[in-house]
Amino acid sequence: MDAIRNMLSPLGMSTGAIQDTLKLVVIGGTVETARRASVSAWNGFVDSFFLTAHFSQDDYPYDWLMHWLSKQPSWGRSREFEITTRSVNRNGLTQSTTGDLDEEEEEDDGLVHGRRKRKVAFMPSLDTTHTIYYRGHWLRITRTKRYPDYSHGCALKISVVARNNDVLKKLVLEAKKEYEKDAEHRVHIFMADTTYGCWRWNGARQKRPMSSIVLQPGVKDMLLADCKDFLCSEEWYAERGIPFRRGYLLHGVPGSGKTSLIHSLAGELGLDIYVVSLSSKGMSDNTLTTLMGNVPSRCILLLEDLDAAFTRSVSRDEKSTGAPTAATSKEATATAETNDGSTLSLSGLLNSLDGVAAAEGRLLFATTNHIERLDPALSRPGRMDVWVNFTHATKWQAEGIFKCFFPFKPSTGSTPSSATNTPKDASQQNLPLPKRKAHAHAIPLLSEEEISDLAKRFADAIPEDELSVAALQGYLLKNKTRPRECVEEVAEWIIQERETREKLKKEKAEREAKEKKEAEEAAKKEKEEKEAKEKEEKEAKEKLERKERAKAKKLRETTSKTAQTTTASEKEDKEEATSESTSSSSSSESETSNGADADTEESVTSEEETEKTKEEGASKKEKWVAVKSTSTTSATATATATPAPDAAPATEETAS
């Protein structure tokens, strides 16, 4: 210490300050070490005793837990909450908590301006930890949202101090049982999302009892028994190597109850419905295959209006076959302009239904109004195993529908009943009791004998296989509180229906005739425009040919004139060459004293000059070399032959 003091003394630091600094360093290090040790110990404790479970909104357990939490008193007494007017969750189940605000002074759950009164509800806030006591454990529950800008993407985190996860397993199973108990009377509908290639929840519908579906005798029982037998035969299919799939084709007239039967079967079997629209925007082979591969093993897969699957108009014609057809060039151009990305083909549809990647364990239901228009490969056994034909309403169906609409008085010594809830019908045993109060305009209760008599009279008035079931239902809905008047006025209603159908048929025929006439006029106009265009093109072509002929003629005339000018020039050159040769001959005759040798040299010189002159003329007229060459040859021959007479006199003179 003395050595340290001696070393630091020159720096001007006192011993007291150094000691205080060292003390602070030791204390700070000790505190930080203790903090880190405590944090490490706490983390080890949490890892050893705290269990945390995460639930995503994209899966069913999230809905189970949220439904269970909504029934917990401490969940409704949260000290940090959101105020909302929601009444049901995304699956159609009511989530009322103990903190919800009710208007106790008004017991009537009536309508306000056509809509029900909104209820104020309290929901615990997001990103806040809430504590709930469950089975001797304190649960720490936190709700979070992964995508704040979107309505979905919520998550739930539950933490509990326990040595094992048994308490969380019991919690999830209990929440699942309560959820399924409350959702027992609902059918969930899922729609195909072609953008992301997944299924989106579309809503929950109240189950429809099988007794409300009036079909030909034995049809409902056959379908229900076949579906139940299929769902219990998975091992039987596997042992024989048969794909565990079943297809049902419901075909017939519109409004005959095909979709209603599917809804009722889904409620009876406890299955969800997955709906695929083949004509939706962005539907392609890959998208459909992905959707079919993601279908749950136990569900109903619905393809509605299969004959109009590839038709995007509001009406279907006789050419609708349930398969894409080859478009003409004009249609292809129009389609390219309004292309919505739908490239589904018949081959892709067939492979998605029973290909290698197709899901198993599902019940496929397809509906169509025109089975004769479907491709045989689409409706063959293996894809559509059971065919059910739906026709117009028969007298037997009319009587059954009438009894479904109007209840009757219970007979003496029996419990209240009606035609719609027969005790023998097993589909009505689990239906929830009606919660609404009786309306002021309640249906009058008639005796069973009177209802049966009215139903028989109503059925006798209905023509066989002429009116659809939907039409009968619409008429009975308009007279739901007037059973006697309904029967008395049915004959007049049938006449009105026939007149309406005739009127619609006439209007349709007129519209089709008008469209046909417009199409013919358009085709005629197009033909005329095409002929006029061809005529214009032909005239333009002829005019161009005439111009070319005139130009060629003018060129020939110019060439001929040039040739004539060249010929005259050559003639003048020839005459000049001849005159020069003559003058050379005269000079050679006058010069006899020079002798034969001198005359020969002059003749040669004269020939060279003549050839030189002709070559200059040929260079000026290159175009006519052949003609000038002929002239030059003639002139040369003449010049060569001219000195011969001169040589004879010279020889004679020499001899003399």
C-alpha positions in Angstrom: 0.0 0.0 0.0 2.8 2.3 0.8 4.4 1.5 -2.6 1.1 2.4 -4.4 0.8 5.6 -2.3 4.4 6.6 -3.3 3.6 5.9 -7.0 0.4 7.9 -7.0 1.6 10.8 -4.9 3.3 12.6 -7.7 -0.1 12.6 -9.6 -1.6 14.6 -6.8 -4.2 11.9 -5.7 -4.9 11.5 -2.1 -5.1 8.2 -0.3 -8.7 8.7 0.8 -10.0 9.2 -2.8 -8.3 6.0 -4.0 -9.8 4.0 -1.2 -13.3 5.3 -2.0 -12.9 4.5 -5.7 -11.8 1.0 -5.0 -14.7 0.5 -2.6 -17.1 1.6 -5.3 -15.6 -0.7 -7.9 -15.8 -3.6 -5.6 -19.4 -2.8 -4.6 -20.5 -2.3 -8.3 -18.9 -5.6 -9.4 -20.5 -7.4 -6.5 -24.0 -6.0 -7.4 -23.6 -6.8 -11.1 -22.5 -10.3 -10.4 -25.4 -10.8 -8.1 -27.8 -9.4 -10.7 -26.5 -11.8 -13.4 -26.6 -14.7 -11.1 -30.2 -13.9 -10.1 -31.2 -13.5 -13.8 -29.6 -16.8 -14.6 -31.2 -18.5 -11.7 -34.6 -17.1 -12.7 -34.2 -18.2 -16.2 -33.3 -21.6 -15.0 -36.3 -21.7 -12.8 -38.6 -20.6 -15.6 -37.1 -23.2 -18.0 -37.6 -25.8 -15.3 -41.0 -25.0 -14.0 -42.8 -22.6 -16.5 -44.6 -24.2 -19.5 -45.6 -22.0 -22.4 -48.1 -22.9 -25.2 -48.6 -20.9 -28.3 -51.9 -20.9 -30.3 -52.2 -19.4 -33.8 -55.5 -18.0 -35.2 -55.0 -20.1 -38.3 -55.7 -23.3 -36.5 -58.7 -24.7 -34.6 -57.2 -24.7 -31.0 -57.1 -20.9 -31.0 -60.9 -20.9 -31.5 -61.3 -23.5 -28.8 -59.3 -21.5 -26.3 -60.9 -18.1 -27.1 -64.4 -19.7 -26.7 -63.4 -21.2 -23.4 -61.8 -17.9 -22.1 -65.0 -16.0 -23.0 -66.8 -18.1 -20.4 -64.3 -17.4 -17.6 -65.4 -14.8 -15.1 -61.9 -13.4 -14.5 -61.5 -13.0 -18.3 -64.5 -10.6 -18.3 -63.1 -8.7 -15.2 -59.9 -7.8 -16.9 -58.5 -4.4 -15.8 -57.4 -3.5 -19.3 -59.9 -4.2 -22.1 -61.3 -3.1 -25.4 -64.9 -2.1 -26.0 -66.5 -3.7 -29.0 -70.0 -4.3 -30.5 -69.1 -7.8 -31.9 -71.7 -10.4 -31.1 -70.2 -13.6 -32.7 -66.7 -14.8 -33.4 -65.4 -15.9 -36.8 -67.0 -19.3 -36.4 -70.5 -18.0 -35.6 -70.4 -18.8 -31.9 -71.4 -16.1 -29.4 -68.6 -14.9 -27.2 -70.3 -13.2 -24.3 -68.2 -12.5 -21.3 -69.3 -11.6 -17.7 -68.2 -8.0 -18.4 -70.6 -7.5 -21.3 -73.0 -4.6 -21.0 -76.7 -5.6 -21.3 -79.7 -3.4 -21.3 -81.7 -5.0 -18.5 -84.6 -2.6 -18.7 -85.5 -3.9 -22.1 -86.2 -7.6 -22.2 -87.6 -7.6 -25.8 -84.9 -8.7 -28.2 -86.7 -6.9 -31.0 -85.6 -5.2 -34.2 -84.7 -1.5 -34.5 -85.4 -0.2 -38.0 -85.0 -3.6 -39.5 -81.9 -4.7 -37.5 -81.3 -5.9 -34.0 -79.9 -3.7 -31.3 -76.2 -3.8 -30.9 -74.7 -5.2 -27.7 -71.7 -3.6 -26.1 -69.0 -6.2 -25.2 -65.7 -6.0 -23.3 -62.7 -7.8 -24.7 -59.3 -8.0 -22.9 -56.7 -5.9 -24.7 -53.9 -7.1 -26.9 -50.3 -7.3 -25.7 -51.5 -7.4 -22.1 -50.9 -10.3 -19.7 -54.0 -11.6 -17.9 -54.0 -14.1 -15.0 -56.6 -16.9 -14.6 -56.8 -19.5 -11.9 -57.4 -23.0 -13.3 -57.1 -26.4 -11.5 -54.8 -25.1 -8.8 -52.5 -23.3 -11.3 -52.2 -19.6 -12.2 -52.3 -19.2 -16.0 -50.6 -16.2 -17.6 -52.5 -15.4 -20.9 -51.3 -12.9 -23.5 -53.0 -12.1 -26.7 -50.8 -10.7 -29.5 -51.3 -9.7 -33.2 -48.6 -10.4 -35.7 -50.1 -8.2 -38.4 -51.5 -5.0 -36.8 -52.9 -3.7 -40.1 -55.0 -6.8 -40.8 -58.0 -8.3 -39.0 -56.3 -11.8 -38.8 -53.0 -13.0 -37.6 -53.7 -13.0 -33.8 -51.9 -15.4 -31.5 -52.4 -16.6 -27.9 -49.7 -17.5 -25.4 -50.5 -19.3 -22.2 -47.8 -19.9 -19.5 -48.2 -21.9 -16.3 -45.8 -23.0 -13.5 -45.8 -26.8 -13.5 -43.4 -29.7 -13.8 -45.2 -31.3 -16.8 -47.7 -30.2 -19.4 -50.7 -32.2 -18.1 -52.5 -29.1 -17.0 -52.2 -27.6 -20.5 -53.4 -30.8 -22.1 -56.5 -30.9 -19.9 -57.1 -27.2 -20.7 -57.1 -27.8 -24.4 -59.3 -30.9 -24.2 -61.8 -29.1 -22.0 -61.9 -26.1 -24.3 -62.4 -28.5 -27.3 -65.3 -30.3 -25.7 -67.1 -27.0 -24.8 -66.5 -25.6 -28.3 -67.8 -28.7 -30.0 -70.8 -28.8 -27.7 -71.8 -25.3 -28.6 -71.0 -25.7 -32.3 -73.0 -29.0 -32.5 -75.9 -27.2 -34.2 -73.9 -25.4 -36.9 -72.3 -26.2 -40.2 -69.2 -24.4 -41.1 -68.7 -23.2 -44.7 -65.2 -22.7 -46.2 -64.5 -21.0 -49.5 -61.5 -21.5 -51.8 -59.0 -18.6 -51.8 -57.3 -18.7 -55.2 -55.0 -15.8 -54.3 -53.1 -17.8 -51.7 -54.2 -21.3 -52.6 -55.9 -21.9 -49.2 -59.3 -22.2 -47.6 -61.0 -19.3 -45.9 -63.8 -19.6 -43.3 -67.0 -18.1 -44.8 -69.5 -18.5 -42.0 -71.5 -20.9 -39.9 -75.0 -21.9 -40.8 -77.7 -23.5 -38.6 -78.1 -27.2 -39.2 -81.1 -28.1 -41.3 -83.1 -31.2 -40.3 -83.5 -34.0 -42.8 -87.2 -33.9 -42.3 -87.4 -30.4 -44.0 -86.1 -32.0 -47.2 -89.0 -33.5 -49.1 -87.7 -35.9 -51.9 -89.0 -39.0 -53.5 -89.5 -41.9 -51.0 -86.2 -43.6 -50.2 -83.8 -41.1 -51.7 -82.8 -39.4 -48.5 -82.4 -42.7 -46.6 -80.3 -44.1 -49.5 -77.9 -41.2 -49.5 -77.6 -40.9 -45.8 -76.9 -44.7 -45.4 -74.3 -44.6 -48.3 -72.4 -41.7 -46.7 -72.3 -43.3 -43.3 -71.2 -46.6 -44.7 -68.4 -44.8 -46.6 -67.1 -42.9 -43.6 -66.9 -46.2 -41.7 -65.1 -48.2 -44.4 -61.7 -46.7 -44.5 -60.0 -50.0 -43.7 -62.1 -51.9 -46.2 -60.9 -49.6 -49.0 -57.3 -49.8 -47.9 -57.3 -53.6 -47.8 -58.6 -53.8 -51.4 -56.3 -51.0 -52.7 -59.2 -48.7 -53.7 -58.8 -44.9 -53.2 -60.8 -43.8 -50.2 -63.0 -41.4 -52.1 -66.7 -41.2 -52.9 -68.5 -38.9 -55.4 -72.1 -38.0 -55.7 -73.6 -36.3 -58.8 -76.9 -34.5 -58.1 -78.5 -33.5 -61.5 -81.9 -32.2 -62.5 -84.0 -29.1 -62.9 -83.1 -25.8 -61.1 -84.8 -25.2 -57.7 -85.3 -28.9 -56.9 -83.4 -29.0 -53.6 -80.0 -30.2 -54.6 -78.0 -27.7 -52.5 -80.5 -27.9 -49.6 -80.0 -31.7 -49.4 -76.2 -31.2 -49.2 -76.6 -28.7 -46.4 -78.9 -31.1 -44.5 -76.5 -34.1 -45.0 -73.6 -32.0 -43.7 -75.5 -31.2 -40.5 -76.6 -34.8 -40.1 -73.1 -36.2 -40.5 -71.4 -33.4 -38.6 -69.1 -32.4 -41.5 -68.0 -29.1 -42.7 -68.6 -27.9 -46.3 -65.7 -26.8 -48.6 -67.0 -25.0 -51.7 -64.9 -24.6 -54.9 -65.9 -22.2 -57.6 -64.1 -23.4 -60.8 -64.9 -20.1 -62.6 -63.4 -17.9 -59.9 -60.6 -15.4 -60.8 -57.1 -16.8 -60.8 -58.2 -20.5 -60.8 -55.6 -22.6 -62.5 -54.5 -26.3 -62.5 -51.8 -25.8 -59.9 -54.1 -23.8 -57.6 -56.9 -26.4 -57.8 -54.5 -29.2 -57.1 -53.1 -27.4 -54.1 -56.6 -26.7 -52.8 -57.7 -30.3 -53.2 -54.6 -31.5 -51.5 -55.3 -29.3 -48.4 -58.9 -30.6 -48.0 -59.5 -32.3 -44.6 -60.0 -36.0 -44.6 -63.6 -35.9 -43.3 -65.6 -33.2 -45.0 -68.0 -32.5 -47.9 -66.3 -31.0 -51.0 -68.9 -29.1 -53.1 -68.7 -28.3 -56.8 -71.9 -26.4 -57.8 -73.2 -26.0 -61.3 -70.6 -28.1 -63.0 -72.1 -27.6 -66.4 -71.4 -23.8 -66.1 -68.1 -24.1 -64.4 -66.1 -22.5 -67.2 -68.8 -20.0 -68.2 -68.3 -16.5 -66.8 -71.6 -15.0 -68.1 -74.8 -14.6 -66.1 -76.6 -17.1 -68.2 -75.7 -20.5 -69.6 -76.5 -21.7 -73.1 -76.6 -25.1 -74.8 -72.9 -25.0 -75.4 -72.0 -25.2 -71.7 -70.4 -28.6 -71.1 -68.5 -28.1 -68.0 -65.2 -28.0 -69.9 -63.2 -25.2 -71.5 -63.7 -25.0 -75.3 -61.3 -23.8 -77.9 -61.9 -20.1 -78.7 -61.9 -18.5 -82.1 -59.4 -15.8 -82.9 -61.8 -13.1 -82.2 -62.9 -14.6 -78.9 -59.2 -15.2 -78.0 -58.5 -11.6 -78.6 -61.4 -10.5 -76.4 -60.4 -13.0 -73.7 -56.8 -11.7 -73.8 -58.0 -8.2 -73.2 -60.0 -9.2 -70.1 -57.8 -12.0 -68.9 -58.3 -12.6 -65.2 -55.6 -15.3 -64.8 -58.0 -18.3 -64.9 -56.2 -21.1 -66.8 -58.1 -24.1 -65.5 -58.3 -27.0 -67.9 -60.4 -30.2 -68.0 -57.4 -32.3 -67.5 -56.4 -30.3 -64.4 -59.9 -30.7 -63.0 -59.9 -34.5 -63.6 -56.4 -35.0 -62.0 -57.4 -32.9 -59.0 -60.5 -35.1 -58.4 -58.8 -38.5 -58.5 -55.1 -37.9 -59.2 -52.2 -39.0 -57.2 -52.2 -35.8 -55.1 -56.0 -35.8 -54.5 -57.2 -35.9 -50.9 -58.9 -39.0 -49.5 -61.7 -39.5 -47.1 -63.8 -36.6 -48.4 -67.3 -36.8 -49.9 -67.5 -35.1 -53.2 -70.8 -33.6 -54.2 -71.3 -32.0 -57.6 -74.5 -30.4 -58.9 -75.6 -29.8 -62.5 -78.8 -28.9 -64.3 -77.8 -30.6 -67.6 -76.0 -33.9 -67.1 -76.1 -34.6 -70.8 -73.7 -31.6 -71.4 -71.0 -33.0 -69.1 -67.9 -34.6 -70.5 -68.1 -38.4 -70.0 -64.7 -38.4 -68.3 -66.0 -36.1 -65.7 -69.2 -38.0 -64.8 -67.8 -41.6 -65.1 -67.9 -44.0 -62.1 -64.9 -43.6 -59.9 -65.3 -39.8 -60.0 -69.1 -39.7 -59.7 -70.2 -43.0 -58.1 -73.8 -42.2 -57.2 -76.2 -40.3 -59.5 -79.4 -38.8 -58.1 -82.0 -37.2 -60.5 -84.1 -34.3 -59.2 -87.3 -33.5 -61.0 -90.1 -31.0 -60.6 -92.4 -31.3 -57.6 -94.8 -34.3 -57.5 -98.1 -34.4 -55.7 -96.5 -36.5 -53.0 -93.8 -33.8 -52.5 -96.3 -31.0 -52.5 -98.3 -32.7 -49.7 -95.1 -33.2 -47.6 -94.0 -29.6 -48.1 -97.3 -28.3 -47.0 -97.2 -30.3 -43.8 -93.7 -28.9 -43.1 -94.9 -25.4 -43.2 -98.1 -25.6 -41.0 -98.1 -27.2 -37.6 -101.1 -28.8 -36.1 -102.6 -29.1 -32.6 -101.4 -31.9 -30.4 -103.9 -34.6 -29.9 -105.3 -35.4 -26.5 -102.8 -37.0 -24.2 -99.7 -36.4 -26.5 -96.9 -34.0 -26.4 -96.9 -30.9 -28.8 -95.6 -31.8 -32.2 -95.7 -30.7 -35.7 -95.1 -32.0 -39.1 -91.6 -30.5 -39.1 -90.4 -32.1 -35.8 -91.7 -35.7 -35.9 -90.4 -37.6 -32.9 -89.3 -40.5 -35.2 -86.9 -38.2 -37.1 -83.5 -38.7 -35.5 -82.1 -35.6 -37.2 -84.3 -33.4 -34.9 -83.2 -34.8 -31.6 -80.1 -32.5 -31.2 -81.6 -29.3 -32.6 -81.5 -26.3 -30.2 -84.8 -25.1 -28.8 -86.1 -21.8 -30.3 -85.1 -18.8 -28.2 -87.4 -16.3 -29.9 -90.7 -15.3 -28.4 -93.9 -16.0 -30.3 -94.8 -13.3 -32.7 -98.1 -11.4 -32.7 -98.9 -12.9 -36.1 -98.4 -16.5 -35.0 -99.5 -19.4 -37.3 -102.9 -20.6 -36.3 -102.8 -24.1 -35.0 -105.2 -26.4 -36.8 -106.1 -30.0 -36.0 -104.1 -32.8 -37.5 -107.0 -34.0 -39.5 -107.6 -30.5 -41.0 -104.0 -30.1 -41.8 -103.9 -33.5 -43.5 -107.1 -32.6 -45.5 -105.7 -29.2 -46.5 -102.4 -30.8 -47.5 -104.2 -33.4 -49.7 -106.3 -30.7 -51.4 -103.2 -28.6 -52.0 -101.4 -31.6 -53.5 -104.4 -32.4 -55.8 -104.3 -28.9 -57.1 -100.6 -29.0 -58.0 -99.9 -30.4 -61.5 -97.6 -33.3 -61.7 -94.0 -32.6 -62.6 -94.6 -29.0 -63.7 -93.6 -26.7 -60.8 -90.3 -26.7 -59.0 -89.9 -27.3 -55.3 -88.5 -23.8 -54.9 -91.7 -22.3 -56.5 -93.9 -24.2 -54.1 -91.8 -23.1 -51.2 -92.0 -19.4 -52.3 -95.8 -19.6 -52.5 -96.1 -21.2 -49.1 -93.7 -18.6 -47.6 -96.0 -15.8 -48.8 -98.9 -17.5 -47.1 -97.2 -18.9 -44.0 -99.9 -17.6 -41.7 -102.9 -18.4 -44.0 -103.2 -22.2 -44.4 -106.8 -22.2 -45.5 -106.5 -19.3 -47.9 -103.3 -20.8 -49.3 -105.2 -23.9 -50.4 -108.1 -21.9 -51.8 -105.9 -19.6 -53.9 -103.5 -22.2 -55.2 -105.4 -22.7 -58.4 -105.2 -19.0 -59.2 -101.5 -18.9 -58.4 -100.9 -21.8 -60.8 -102.5 -19.9 -63.6 -100.4 -16.9 -62.8 -97.3 -19.0 -62.8 -98.1 -20.5 -66.2 -98.8 -17.0 -67.6 -95.5 -15.8 -66.1 -93.6 -18.7 -67.6 -95.3 -18.1 -71.0 -94.4 -14.5 -70.8 -90.8 -15.2 -69.9 -90.6 -17.8 -72.6 -92.0 -15.4 -75.2 -89.6 -12.6 -74.0 -86.8 -15.1 -74.2 -87.8 -16.1 -77.7 -88.0 -12.5 -78.8 -84.7 -11.6 -77.2 -83.1 -14.6 -78.9 -84.7 -13.6 -82.2 -83.5 -10.1 -81.8 -80.0 -11.2 -80.9 -80.0 -13.6 -83.9 -81.1 -10.8 -86.1 -78.5 -8.4 -84.7 -75.9 -11.1 -85.2 -77.0 -11.7 -88.8 -76.9 -7.9 -89.4 -73.5 -7.7 -87.8 -72.3 -10.6 -89.9 -73.7 -9.0 -93.1 -72.2 -5.7 -92.2 -68.9 -7.3 -91.5 -69.1 -9.2 -94.8 -69.9 -6.0 -96.7 -67.0 -4.2 -95.0 -64.7 -7.1 -95.8 -65.8 -7.0 -99.5 -65.4 -3.2 -99.6 -62.0 -3.5 -98.1 -61.0 -6.2 -100.6 -62.4 -4.0 -103.5 -60.3 -1.1 -102.3 -57.3 -3.2 -102.0 -57.9 -4.5 -105.5 -58.3 -1.0 -107.0 -55.2 0.2 -105.2 -53.3 -2.8 -106.6 -54.6 -2.1 -110.2 -53.7 1.5 -109.9 -50.2 0.6 -108.7 -49.8 -1.8 -111.7 -50.9 1.0 -114.1 -48.4 3.3 -112.7 -45.7 0.7 -113.0 -46.7 0.0 -116.6 -46.7 3.7 -117.5 -43.3 4.1 -115.9 -41.9 1.1 -117.9 -43.4 2.5 -121.1 -41.8 5.9 -120.5 -38.5 4.2 -119.8 -38.7 2.2 -123.0 -39.4 5.4 -125.0 -36.5 7.2 -123.4 -34.3 4.2 -124.2 -35.5 4.1 -127.9 -34.8 7.9 -128.3 -31.3 7.5 -126.9 -30.6 4.6 -129.2 -31.7 6.7 -132.3 -29.5 9.5 -131.2 -26.6 7.1 -130.8 -27.1 5.6 -134.3 -27.1 9.1 -135.9 -23.9 10.0 -134.2 -22.3 6.8 -135.4 -23.4 7.5 -138.9 -21.8 10.9 -138.9 -18.6 9.3 -137.5 -18.6 6.8 -140.3 -19.0 9.5 -143.0 -16.1 11.5 -141.5 -13.9 8.4 -141.5 -14.7 7.8 -145.2 -13.9 11.4 -146.2 -10.6 11.2 -144.4 -9.7 8.0 -146.2 -10.5 9.6 -149.6 -8.3 12.6 -148.9 -5.5 10.3 -147.9 -5.8 8.5 -151.3 -5.6 11.8 -153.2 -2.5 12.9 -151.4 -0.9 9.5 -152.1 -1.6 9.8 -155.9 -0.1 13.3 -156.1 3.1 12.1 -154.4 4.3 9.5 -157.0 8.0 10.6 -156.7 8.3 9.3 -153.2 8.0 5.7 -154.4 6.1 2.7 -153.3 7.7 2.7 -149.8 6.5 6.3 -149.1 3.0 5.5 -150.3 2.8 2.5 -148.0 3.9 4.5 -144.9 1.3 7.2 -145.6 -1.4 4.5 -146.0 -0.4 3.0 -142.6 -0.4 6.4 -141.0 -3.8 7.2 -142.4 -5.2 3.9 -141.0 -3.8 4.6 -137.6 -5.4 8.0 -137.5 -8.7 6.5 -138.6 -8.6 3.9 -135.8 -7.7 6.6 -133.2 -10.7 8.7 -134.2 -13.0 5.7 -133.9 -11.7 4.8 -130.5 -12.4 8.3 -129.2 -16.0 8.0 -130.5 -16.4 4.6 -128.7 -15.3 6.1 -125.4 -18.0 8.7 -125.6 -20.7 6.2 -126.2 -20.0 3.2 -123.9 -23.5 2.0 -124.1 -23.2 1.1 -127.8 -19.8 -0.6 -127.9 -21.0 -3.5 -130.1 -22.5 -1.2 -132.7 -19.4 1.0 -132.9 -17.1 -2.0 -133.1 -19.0 -3.2 -136.2 -18.7 0.3 -137.7 -15.0 0.5 -136.9 -14.4 -2.9 -138.5 -16.1 -1.8 -141.7 -14.2 1.5 -141.8 -10.9 -0.3 -141.3 -11.6 -2.7 -144.1 -12.4 0.2 -146.4 -9.2 2.1 -145.4 -7.1 -1.0 -145.9 -8.5 -1.7 -149.4 -8.2 1.9 -150.7 -4.3 2.0 -151.1 -4.3 -1.0 -153.5 -5.1 0.9 -156.7 -2.5 3.5 -155.7 0.2 0.8 -155.4 -0.3 -0.3 -158.9 0.5 3.0 -160.6 3.4 3.5 -158.3 4.7 0.2 -159.4 4.1 1.0 -163.0 5.9 4.3 -162.6 8.9 2.6 -161.0 9.0 0.1 -163.8 9.0 2.7 -166.4 
